Amino acid sequence: MCRSNINYKRRFSMKFLIERRQPASGSGDWVWPANTHRVLRQVFSRRSIHSPEELDRNLARLRPINQFASLEHAVDLLCKHRSQRVVIVGDFDADGATSTALMYLCLKKLSFSKVEFFLPDRFNLGYGLTVETVDRVCQGSAAERPSLLITVDNGITSIDGVGAARAQGVDVLITDHHLPGERAPNANAIVNPNIQGDTFSGKYLAGVGVVFYLLAALGQRLGEPGLVASYLDLVALGTVADLVPLDQSNRILIYEGLLRIQAGRCRPGIRALCRVAEIRLRSVTSSSLGFKVAPRLNAAGRLEDMTIGVRCLVTEDEDEALELAHQLDKLNYERRDIERRMRTQAEELVDTEYALGVDGSTHIVCLFRHDWHEGVVGLIASKIKERCYRPVIAFAPSKPGVLKGSGRSIPGFHLRDALANVDRTQPGLIERFGGHAMAAGLTLKSSALGSFQVAMEAEAQARMDPEMLSGRILTDGELGLEDFSVELATILRDAGPWGQGFPEPCFDGIFDVVNQRIVGDAHLKITLKPVDGSCLLDAIAWNRTLGEWDNGARVHVVYRLEVNEFFKTPTVQLMVDHIEMAC
């Protein structure tokens, strides 16, 4: 395959290798369902599945509740507090917002007498059940305090916060999916598939998926076994937004939630968010949830307070939902402006401070500016990681003398484990950290940034080899001329949901550029002609500029098929993931 520099009209570039996925071992022995399209067979045989049965998206295929041993004790705890004040403490991202909304709505439906939610803002109270959050929620007399705090999508590292709550006589139920530290909090009950010793096989559940299982068990206990299934739209949105690997259970949860949304049987807030994002409900996909709906919900937690997002999701009033969705939409535009500025600055920092050759001269990128916004550094880390194919941690000031960092990694480098090892070998260097293999967050003293950068580079060098730093783009091969059709684009779309660990089908091929023009803010609309055919194909390349190649140039394109429904008659369109001069 061809290696070539990507020209992003930026000061640094990265070499990528375009490779075609190989069929999984044993996939040739499968008995496919009748009328399965040839290309769809090709795609599925190249995913990490072991039989066509794993593609079944029926709810009956979900892992059973009784596999999740910790649920029973948690249900006992919830029932104990059914007639008392219960406060749900959520996280400030879309997974946290949907988890909070799901827990709140179901507990209310199950006749819990006084249920409230509290969303800590990342700027003053920080992530998780901190001591400060406990003080805020439990203020007042002993009679006024909640009897139970429930964390959703957080809490597994909140040792001090849980201790502070228990010291005031408040019970704590932790529901989380993040990886635990060496010591677990002293909560009354913990529901997390990733805690040591838990035998539940669904390790990839998002926070909202963990809540789904707990509420399914609670509903069974209280005679409402199907209640939580009526909120699968929330589960789908949170699962897609958190970029968890899409094993069969997560695909089922998303698929069933999408069916509800497409049929209009979803929360008023989700309908409103789709409306402001200009998405027709019947056309909603996991991709549109991830790229259009979730960012608007996340904007509240990044710039202000996720309370507005949860209010949008729990309201029953259509007008209120639309008003709140417009507020979220406005915040999202502000977020985009901030991100655009920070991204340009980050690219300049990479250009001036790092050597990014494939010789492995730099293994990890740490970026900081004193004027960056801490709610947006995770997005910057993600964008820079895509460009330079290195783990990236971006920092912004938080409190005086304190930095908040957010990191994104590449396959093969477990970011949270690396942070844990640095914390173990250099105690006190990192104040707090947590996360997953591919994403993590941390807090540092400003004075420790240089030492941290040196320590993480040493850690990365010990765990990575130069080959890991040479980015690869995996495709599902080349399409024939007869495959550029609305029919196949629709088949591929409907075979999802696609996402992390179950990538959306993409293909590569050689084309001639017929013409090109800028549309929207900074997107390139290209007319392409396959080199061995006469048909003309519309293509869109996001965030590209004119002048990278001339009309008539021969290019190698990695693309996805999409149905363009803008016109009265749907047409097929190529969504360009990567484009370079052909060898």
C-alpha positions as CSV (number, residue, x, y, z in Angstrom):
1,M,0.0,0.0,0.0
2,C,1.0,3.6,-0.4
3,R,2.6,5.8,2.2
4,S,2.3,9.6,1.7
5,N,2.2,12.8,3.6
6,I,-1.2,14.2,4.5
7,N,-1.3,17.9,3.7
8,Y,-3.7,19.5,6.2
9,K,-2.4,23.0,5.3
10,R,-0.8,23.0,8.7
11,R,2.9,23.3,9.7
12,F,3.2,19.7,10.7
13,S,2.3,16.5,8.8
14,M,2.1,12.9,9.6
15,K,2.7,9.8,7.5
16,F,-0.1,7.2,7.4
17,L,-0.2,3.8,5.9
18,I,-3.4,2.8,4.2
19,E,-4.1,-0.9,4.8
20,R,-7.0,-3.2,4.0
21,R,-8.5,-5.3,6.7
22,Q,-8.1,-9.0,6.5
23,P,-11.0,-11.5,7.1
24,A,-11.2,-12.7,10.7
25,S,-10.1,-16.3,11.3
26,G,-13.0,-18.7,10.6
27,S,-15.2,-16.1,9.0
28,G,-15.2,-18.0,5.7
29,D,-17.1,-20.9,7.5
30,W,-20.1,-18.8,8.5
31,V,-23.6,-19.5,7.2
32,W,-24.8,-16.1,6.2
33,P,-28.5,-15.1,6.4
34,A,-30.2,-15.2,3.1
35,N,-29.9,-12.2,0.8
36,T,-26.9,-10.7,2.8
37,H,-25.3,-8.2,0.4
38,R,-21.8,-9.3,-0.9
39,V,-20.2,-6.1,0.5
40,L,-21.9,-6.5,3.8
41,R,-20.5,-10.0,4.1
42,Q,-17.1,-8.6,3.3
43,V,-17.4,-5.9,6.0
44,F,-18.8,-8.2,8.8
45,S,-16.1,-10.8,8.1
46,R,-13.5,-8.2,8.9
47,R,-14.9,-7.2,12.3
48,S,-14.1,-8.8,15.7
49,I,-17.1,-11.1,15.7
50,H,-17.1,-14.9,15.7
51,S,-20.4,-15.8,14.1
52,P,-23.4,-14.1,12.4
53,E,-25.4,-14.7,15.7
54,E,-23.3,-12.0,17.3
55,L,-24.9,-9.5,14.9
56,D,-28.3,-10.2,16.3
57,R,-29.6,-6.9,17.8
58,N,-32.6,-8.2,19.7
59,L,-32.9,-7.2,23.3
60,A,-33.1,-10.9,24.2
61,R,-29.4,-11.2,23.3
62,L,-28.4,-8.8,26.1
63,R,-26.3,-10.3,28.9
64,P,-28.7,-11.4,31.6
65,I,-29.1,-9.3,34.8
66,N,-28.2,-12.2,37.0
67,Q,-24.7,-12.2,35.6
68,F,-24.1,-8.9,37.4
69,A,-23.7,-10.1,41.0
70,S,-23.3,-6.7,42.6
71,L,-26.8,-5.6,41.5
72,E,-28.7,-7.4,44.3
73,H,-27.0,-5.6,47.1
74,A,-27.4,-2.3,45.4
75,V,-31.1,-2.9,44.9
76,D,-31.4,-3.7,48.6
77,L,-29.8,-0.4,49.4
78,L,-32.1,1.5,47.0
79,C,-35.2,-0.1,48.4
80,K,-34.1,0.8,51.9
81,H,-34.2,4.5,50.9
82,R,-37.3,4.5,48.8
83,S,-39.3,6.8,51.2
84,Q,-36.3,9.1,52.0
85,R,-34.4,11.9,50.3
86,V,-32.1,10.6,47.5
87,V,-29.7,12.7,45.6
88,I,-28.1,11.6,42.3
89,V,-24.6,13.1,41.7
90,G,-23.7,13.0,38.0
91,D,-20.8,13.7,35.7
92,F,-20.6,16.7,33.5
93,D,-20.4,14.9,30.1
94,A,-23.1,13.4,27.9
95,D,-22.8,10.0,29.5
96,G,-23.1,11.5,32.9
97,A,-26.1,13.6,31.8
98,T,-28.0,10.7,30.3
99,S,-27.1,8.5,33.3
100,T,-28.4,11.1,35.7
101,A,-31.6,11.6,33.6
102,L,-32.2,7.8,33.4
103,M,-31.7,7.3,37.2
104,Y,-33.9,10.3,38.0
105,L,-36.8,9.4,35.7
106,C,-36.9,5.7,36.7
107,L,-36.7,6.4,40.4
108,K,-39.6,8.8,40.1
109,K,-41.6,6.3,38.2
110,L,-40.9,3.7,40.8
111,S,-42.4,5.9,43.5
112,F,-39.2,7.0,45.3
113,S,-40.7,9.9,47.3
114,K,-38.0,12.5,47.0
115,V,-35.4,12.3,44.2
116,E,-33.1,15.1,43.2
117,F,-30.0,15.4,41.0
118,F,-26.9,17.5,41.4
119,L,-24.3,18.1,38.7
120,P,-21.0,19.4,40.0
121,D,-19.4,22.0,37.7
122,R,-15.9,21.2,36.6
123,F,-14.5,24.6,37.4
124,N,-15.4,24.9,41.1
125,L,-16.2,21.4,42.4
126,G,-14.3,19.2,40.0
127,Y,-14.9,15.7,38.8
128,G,-16.6,13.0,40.9
129,L,-17.9,12.9,44.5
130,T,-15.4,15.3,46.0
131,V,-15.5,16.5,49.6
132,E,-16.6,19.9,48.3
133,T,-19.5,18.3,46.5
134,V,-20.6,16.3,49.5
135,D,-20.5,19.5,51.6
136,R,-22.7,21.3,49.0
137,V,-25.2,18.5,48.8
138,C,-25.3,17.7,52.5
139,Q,-25.4,21.2,53.9
140,G,-28.0,22.0,56.5
141,S,-29.2,20.1,59.6
142,A,-29.0,16.3,59.9
143,A,-32.8,16.1,59.2
144,E,-32.3,18.0,55.9
145,R,-29.5,15.9,54.6
146,P,-30.1,13.2,52.0
147,S,-30.2,9.7,53.3
148,L,-28.6,8.3,50.1
149,L,-26.2,9.7,47.5
150,I,-26.0,7.8,44.2
151,T,-23.1,8.5,41.9
152,V,-23.6,7.9,38.2
153,D,-20.7,7.7,35.7
154,N,-18.3,8.6,38.6
155,G,-17.3,7.8,42.1
156,I,-15.0,4.8,41.8
157,T,-12.0,6.9,42.8
158,S,-13.8,9.2,45.2
159,I,-12.3,7.8,48.4
160,D,-12.3,11.1,50.3
161,G,-15.8,12.2,49.2
162,V,-17.4,8.9,50.1
163,G,-15.6,9.0,53.5
164,A,-17.0,12.5,54.0
165,A,-20.5,11.4,53.2
166,R,-20.4,8.3,55.4
167,A,-19.0,10.4,58.3
168,Q,-22.2,12.5,58.2
169,G,-24.4,9.4,58.3
170,V,-25.2,9.5,54.6
171,D,-25.2,6.2,52.6
172,V,-23.5,6.0,49.3
173,L,-24.2,3.9,46.2
174,I,-21.6,4.1,43.5
175,T,-22.5,3.3,39.9
176,D,-19.5,3.8,37.5
177,H,-17.7,2.1,34.7
178,H,-14.3,3.8,35.0
179,L,-11.2,1.8,36.0
180,P,-10.8,1.7,39.8
181,G,-7.6,2.7,41.7
182,E,-5.6,0.4,44.0
183,R,-8.1,1.1,46.8
184,A,-11.9,1.2,46.5
185,P,-14.1,3.8,48.3
186,N,-15.9,2.7,51.4
187,A,-19.3,3.0,49.8
188,N,-22.3,1.0,51.0
189,A,-22.6,-0.6,47.5
190,I,-20.6,-0.4,44.3
191,V,-21.9,-1.3,40.8
192,N,-19.1,-1.3,38.3
193,P,-18.2,-4.2,35.9
194,N,-14.6,-3.2,36.1
195,I,-14.0,-3.6,39.8
196,Q,-11.7,-6.5,40.8
197,G,-13.4,-9.8,41.1
198,D,-16.6,-8.8,39.3
199,T,-17.5,-11.6,36.9
200,F,-19.9,-9.7,34.7
201,S,-18.6,-10.0,31.2
202,G,-20.0,-6.7,29.9
203,K,-16.8,-4.7,30.7
204,Y,-17.4,-2.1,28.1
205,L,-20.7,-0.7,29.4
206,A,-20.9,3.1,29.5
207,G,-22.0,4.8,32.7
208,V,-25.5,4.9,31.4
209,G,-25.3,1.2,30.6
210,V,-24.4,0.4,34.2
211,V,-27.4,2.4,35.3
212,F,-29.6,0.6,32.8
213,Y,-28.7,-2.8,34.3
214,L,-29.2,-1.6,37.9
215,L,-32.6,-0.1,37.1
216,A,-33.6,-3.3,35.2
217,A,-32.8,-5.2,38.4
218,L,-34.7,-2.7,40.5
219,G,-37.7,-2.8,38.2
220,Q,-37.8,-6.5,38.5
221,R,-37.8,-6.3,42.3
222,L,-40.6,-3.7,42.3
223,G,-42.9,-5.3,39.7
224,E,-41.9,-3.0,36.8
225,P,-39.5,-5.2,34.8
226,G,-40.0,-3.3,31.5
227,L,-39.8,0.2,32.8
228,V,-36.1,1.0,32.0
229,A,-36.5,-0.3,28.4
230,S,-38.8,2.7,27.7
231,Y,-35.8,5.0,28.2
232,L,-33.4,3.2,25.7
233,D,-33.2,6.5,23.8
234,L,-31.2,7.9,26.7
235,V,-29.1,4.8,26.9
236,A,-28.3,5.0,23.2
237,L,-27.2,8.6,23.3
238,G,-25.0,8.2,26.4
239,T,-23.4,5.0,25.0
240,V,-22.6,6.6,21.7
241,A,-21.3,9.8,23.2
242,D,-18.8,8.1,25.6
243,L,-17.1,6.2,22.7
244,V,-17.0,2.9,24.6
245,P,-16.2,-0.2,22.5
246,L,-19.3,-1.5,20.8
247,D,-19.5,-5.2,21.8
248,Q,-22.8,-6.9,21.1
249,S,-24.5,-5.7,24.2
250,N,-23.7,-2.0,23.5
251,R,-24.7,-2.4,19.9
252,I,-28.1,-3.8,21.0
253,L,-28.6,-1.0,23.5
254,I,-27.8,1.6,20.8
255,Y,-29.9,-0.1,18.1
256,E,-33.0,-0.4,20.2
257,G,-32.6,3.2,21.4
258,L,-32.2,4.4,17.8
259,L,-35.4,2.5,16.8
260,R,-37.3,4.5,19.5
261,I,-35.8,7.8,18.4
262,Q,-36.5,7.1,14.7
263,A,-40.1,6.3,15.5
264,G,-40.5,9.5,17.6
265,R,-40.9,7.6,20.8
266,C,-38.1,9.4,22.6
267,R,-37.7,12.1,25.3
268,P,-38.9,15.6,24.3
269,G,-35.3,16.8,25.0
270,I,-33.8,14.4,22.4
271,R,-36.5,15.4,19.9
272,A,-35.6,19.1,20.5
273,L,-31.8,18.5,20.3
274,C,-32.3,16.7,16.9
275,R,-34.4,19.6,15.8
276,V,-31.8,22.3,16.6
277,A,-29.2,20.1,15.0
278,E,-31.4,19.9,11.9
279,I,-31.7,16.1,12.0
280,R,-34.9,14.4,10.9
281,L,-35.8,11.8,13.6
282,R,-36.3,9.0,11.0
283,S,-32.8,9.6,9.7
284,V,-31.0,9.5,13.1
285,T,-28.0,7.2,13.2
286,S,-25.3,6.5,15.8
287,S,-23.1,8.9,13.8
288,S,-25.5,11.8,14.0
289,L,-26.0,11.2,17.7
290,G,-22.2,11.2,18.2
291,F,-21.3,14.1,16.0
292,K,-24.4,16.4,16.2
293,V,-26.5,15.7,19.3
294,A,-23.9,14.7,21.9
295,P,-21.7,17.8,21.3
296,R,-24.6,20.1,22.0
297,L,-25.3,18.3,25.2
298,N,-21.6,18.2,26.2
299,A,-21.3,22.0,25.6
300,A,-23.1,22.7,28.8
301,G,-20.6,20.7,30.9
302,R,-17.6,22.1,29.0
303,L,-18.5,25.8,29.4
304,E,-21.0,26.2,32.2
305,D,-23.0,23.5,34.1
306,M,-24.5,20.3,32.9
307,T,-27.7,21.0,34.9
308,I,-29.2,22.6,31.8
309,G,-28.5,19.4,29.8
310,V,-30.1,17.1,32.4
311,R,-33.1,19.5,32.6
312,C,-33.5,19.2,28.8
313,L,-33.5,15.4,29.0
314,V,-35.9,15.0,31.9
315,T,-38.6,17.7,31.1
316,E,-41.9,16.4,29.8
317,D,-42.8,19.8,28.3
318,E,-42.0,20.1,24.6
319,D,-41.7,23.9,24.6
320,E,-39.3,23.9,27.6
321,A,-37.2,21.2,26.0
322,L,-36.9,23.2,22.8
323,E,-35.9,26.4,24.7
324,L,-33.3,24.4,26.6
325,A,-32.0,22.8,23.4
326,H,-31.6,26.3,21.9
327,Q,-29.5,27.3,24.9
328,L,-27.4,24.2,24.4
329,D,-27.0,25.0,20.7
330,K,-25.8,28.5,21.6
331,L,-23.3,27.1,24.0
332,N,-22.1,24.7,21.4
333,Y,-21.3,27.5,19.0
334,E,-19.3,29.2,21.7
335,R,-17.5,26.0,22.3
336,R,-16.6,25.6,18.6
337,D,-15.1,29.1,18.6
338,I,-13.0,28.4,21.6
339,E,-11.9,25.1,20.2
340,R,-11.0,26.6,16.9
341,R,-8.7,29.1,18.5
342,M,-7.1,26.6,20.9
343,R,-6.6,24.1,18.1
344,T,-4.6,26.6,16.0
345,Q,-2.5,27.4,19.0
346,A,-1.9,23.7,19.8
347,E,-0.7,23.1,16.2
348,E,1.7,26.0,16.6
349,L,3.0,24.5,19.9
350,V,3.5,21.1,18.2
351,D,5.3,22.6,15.3
352,T,7.8,24.6,17.5
353,E,8.3,22.1,20.4
354,Y,8.1,18.6,19.0
355,A,9.9,16.4,16.5
356,L,7.3,13.9,15.2
357,G,9.2,11.7,12.8
358,V,8.5,8.0,12.5
359,D,11.9,7.4,14.1
360,G,10.1,7.8,17.4
361,S,11.9,10.9,18.5
362,T,8.9,12.0,20.5
363,H,6.5,9.4,22.0
364,I,4.0,11.6,23.8
365,V,2.8,15.2,23.4
366,C,2.0,17.4,26.4
367,L,0.6,20.9,25.6
368,F,-0.2,23.8,27.8
369,R,-1.1,27.5,27.5
370,H,-2.1,29.8,30.3
371,D,-5.1,31.1,28.4
372,W,-6.7,27.8,27.5
373,H,-10.2,26.7,28.6
374,E,-10.1,23.6,30.8
375,G,-13.5,22.4,29.5
376,V,-12.1,22.1,25.9
377,V,-8.7,20.6,26.5
378,G,-10.0,17.0,25.9
379,L,-11.2,18.0,22.4
380,I,-7.8,19.5,21.7
381,A,-6.0,16.4,22.8
382,S,-8.2,14.3,20.5
383,K,-7.7,16.5,17.5
384,I,-3.9,16.7,17.9
385,K,-3.7,13.0,18.5
386,E,-5.4,12.4,15.1
387,R,-2.9,14.7,13.4
388,C,0.4,13.5,14.9
389,Y,-0.6,10.0,16.0
390,R,0.9,10.2,19.4
391,P,-0.8,10.1,22.8
392,V,-1.6,13.7,23.7
393,I,-2.3,15.4,27.0
394,A,-3.5,19.0,26.9
395,F,-3.5,21.2,30.0
396,A,-5.3,24.4,31.1
397,P,-5.2,26.4,34.3
398,S,-7.8,25.5,36.9
399,K,-7.4,27.0,40.3
400,P,-4.3,29.2,41.0
401,G,-1.3,27.0,40.9
402,V,-3.3,24.0,39.6
403,L,-3.6,22.5,36.1
404,K,-6.3,20.2,34.7
405,G,-5.3,17.9,32.0
406,S,-7.2,15.7,29.6
407,G,-5.5,13.0,27.5
408,R,-6.2,10.8,24.5
409,S,-4.2,7.8,23.4
410,I,-3.5,5.5,20.5
411,P,-3.9,1.7,20.3
412,G,-1.3,-0.1,22.3
413,F,-0.6,2.6,24.9
414,H,-2.9,2.3,28.0
415,L,-3.0,5.9,29.2
416,R,-4.5,5.3,32.6
417,D,-2.0,2.5,33.4
418,A,0.8,4.8,32.3
419,L,-0.4,7.5,34.7
420,A,-0.8,4.9,37.5
421,N,2.8,3.8,37.0
422,V,4.1,7.4,37.1
423,D,2.0,8.0,40.2
424,R,3.4,4.8,41.8
425,T,7.1,5.6,41.0
426,Q,6.9,9.3,41.7
427,P,4.3,9.8,44.5
428,G,2.9,13.2,44.8
429,L,3.7,14.3,41.2
430,I,0.1,13.7,40.1
431,E,-2.6,15.0,42.4
432,R,-5.5,13.1,40.9
433,F,-6.1,10.9,37.8
434,G,-8.5,8.5,36.4
435,G,-10.0,7.1,33.1
436,H,-9.5,4.4,30.6
437,A,-6.9,3.0,28.1
438,M,-7.7,5.5,25.5
439,A,-8.8,8.6,27.5
440,A,-7.9,9.9,31.0
441,G,-7.9,13.0,33.1
442,L,-5.6,14.3,35.7
443,T,-4.7,17.2,38.0
444,L,-1.2,18.6,38.5
445,K,0.4,21.5,40.4
446,S,1.6,24.0,37.8
447,S,5.2,23.7,39.0
448,A,5.1,19.9,38.3
449,L,4.3,20.1,34.6
450,G,7.9,19.9,33.4
451,S,8.7,16.9,35.7
452,F,5.4,15.2,34.6
453,Q,6.3,15.6,30.9
454,V,9.7,14.0,31.4
455,A,8.2,11.2,33.4
456,M,5.5,10.5,30.8
457,E,7.9,10.6,27.9
458,A,10.1,8.0,29.7
459,E,7.0,5.9,30.4
460,A,5.9,6.1,26.8
461,Q,9.4,5.2,25.5
462,A,9.4,2.1,27.8
463,R,5.9,1.0,26.6
464,M,6.0,1.9,22.9
465,D,8.1,1.1,19.8
466,P,8.5,3.2,16.7
467,E,6.1,1.0,14.7
468,M,3.3,2.1,17.0
469,L,3.9,5.7,16.1
470,S,3.3,5.1,12.4
471,G,-0.4,5.6,11.9
472,R,-2.5,3.2,9.9
473,I,-5.8,3.7,8.2
474,L,-7.7,0.5,7.9
475,T,-10.2,0.1,5.1
476,D,-12.6,-2.6,3.9
477,G,-11.1,-2.7,0.4
478,E,-12.3,-1.3,-2.9
479,L,-15.8,-1.0,-4.3
480,G,-16.9,-1.9,-7.8
481,L,-18.6,0.7,-9.9
482,E,-22.0,-1.0,-9.3
483,D,-21.6,-0.5,-5.5
484,F,-21.8,3.3,-5.6
485,S,-25.5,3.2,-5.0
486,V,-28.1,4.5,-2.6
487,E,-29.1,0.9,-2.0
488,L,-25.7,-0.2,-0.7
489,A,-25.3,3.0,1.3
490,T,-28.6,2.4,3.0
491,I,-27.7,-1.3,3.7
492,L,-24.5,-0.3,5.3
493,R,-26.1,2.5,7.4
494,D,-28.9,0.2,8.6
495,A,-26.4,-2.6,9.5
496,G,-25.0,-0.5,12.4
497,P,-24.7,0.9,14.9
498,W,-21.1,1.5,14.1
499,G,-18.5,3.0,16.4
500,Q,-15.5,2.4,18.7
501,G,-14.3,-1.2,18.3
502,F,-16.9,-1.9,15.5
503,P,-15.8,0.7,12.9
504,E,-18.1,2.1,10.3
505,P,-17.3,0.6,6.9
506,C,-14.9,2.6,4.9
507,F,-13.3,1.9,1.5
508,D,-10.4,3.1,-0.6
509,G,-9.8,3.6,-4.2
510,I,-8.1,5.7,-6.9
511,F,-10.0,8.6,-8.4
512,D,-9.5,11.6,-10.7
513,V,-10.5,15.0,-9.4
514,V,-13.0,16.6,-11.8
515,N,-13.8,19.8,-9.9
516,Q,-13.9,21.2,-6.4
517,R,-15.3,24.0,-4.4
518,I,-15.6,25.2,-0.8
519,V,-19.0,24.8,0.9
520,G,-20.1,25.8,4.4
521,D,-17.4,27.1,6.7
522,A,-14.4,25.2,5.5
523,H,-15.5,22.0,3.7
524,L,-14.4,20.8,0.3
525,K,-17.0,19.5,-2.1
526,I,-15.3,17.4,-4.8
527,T,-16.5,15.7,-7.9
528,L,-14.6,12.4,-8.4
529,K,-14.4,10.0,-11.3
530,P,-13.2,6.4,-10.7
531,V,-10.2,5.8,-12.9
532,D,-11.8,2.7,-14.5
533,G,-15.2,4.2,-15.0
534,S,-17.1,7.2,-16.4
535,C,-19.5,7.9,-13.6
536,L,-19.2,11.1,-11.5
537,L,-19.4,10.9,-7.7
538,D,-20.0,13.7,-5.2
539,A,-17.7,13.7,-2.2
540,I,-17.3,15.9,0.9
541,A,-14.0,16.4,2.7
542,W,-14.4,18.2,6.1
543,N,-12.0,20.9,7.1
544,R,-10.0,21.0,3.8
545,T,-9.1,23.9,1.6
546,L,-8.7,24.5,-2.1
547,G,-5.3,24.3,-3.7
548,E,-4.0,21.1,-2.3
549,W,-4.3,19.5,-5.8
550,D,-5.4,20.6,-9.2
551,N,-8.4,19.5,-11.1
552,G,-7.4,16.5,-13.1
553,A,-5.1,15.2,-10.3
554,R,-5.2,11.5,-9.5
555,V,-5.8,10.9,-5.8
556,H,-6.1,8.0,-3.4
557,V,-9.3,8.4,-1.3
558,V,-10.5,6.7,1.9
559,Y,-14.2,7.2,2.1
560,R,-17.5,6.1,3.6
561,L,-20.8,5.8,1.6
562,E,-23.6,8.0,2.7
563,V,-27.1,8.7,1.5
564,N,-27.5,12.4,0.7
565,E,-31.2,13.3,1.4
566,F,-30.9,17.0,0.8
567,F,-32.6,16.8,-2.6
568,K,-36.0,15.4,-3.3
569,T,-34.4,12.2,-4.8
570,P,-31.7,10.7,-2.5
571,T,-28.3,10.3,-4.0
572,V,-25.1,8.5,-2.9
573,Q,-22.3,10.7,-1.5
574,L,-18.7,9.8,-0.5
575,M,-17.7,11.1,2.9
576,V,-13.9,11.5,2.7
577,D,-11.9,10.4,5.7
578,H,-8.5,10.7,4.0
579,I,-7.2,11.9,0.7
580,E,-3.7,12.1,-0.8
581,M,-2.0,12.1,-4.2
582,A,-2.0,8.7,-5.7
583,C,1.4,6.9,-6.1
